[in-house]
Amino acid sequence: MMGAPENRGTGPGGLVVVGALTLPGVGRSVGHARRFLRDMLPPDHPGLDDLVTVVSELVCNAVTHTVSGRVTVSLLAGDGLLRLEVADEGGGGRPRLGAETGGESGRGLRIVDALARSWGFRPDGPGTVVWAEFGSAGRNLFGNPDRGLSRDSSNLMPTAFQGGDR
């Protein structure tokens, strides 16, 4: 089995965090992560669908393969680049691309690998930060000036933490 690519992406020093959201480490957080990105970027952003698909895979992996009580999704931007990061609290192994087995699961990182310009991970204490980078033509434009909270998102965090562990 192959491991994830080494961390050879653009260094965090050249990027600015434009939004971050911490969610409970449960399955329903995947939808909240998708909504967060859709709120951050304009609806006609050329990379929006790829970013939303990748955040779904990475948050699902963090929830499924770790014992994280919380997962943090961050969107960083630099000149012509968007970087998505998903941080977990650990309790699982490090991400790796496995051989195709034909099973019902196990394709998430292959999807990330196909959609992102580059991806990798870095240890963060007991946890792991998995990142994926995407090109962004010209300067980055963000859909909402309120940094990710659309008009009807005022209840995003309270609703994310309600409802048990589904």
Protein Blocks (a to p, Z undefined) as FASTA:
>chain_A
ZZddddfbccfklpccfbdcddddbfklmmmmmmmmmmmpcfklmklmmmmmmmmmmmmm
mmmmmccfbdcddddddehiacdddddebjiacddddddehiabhklmmmmmmmpmbdcd
ddehjbccdddddddehjaddfblngopafklmmmmmmmmggijZZ
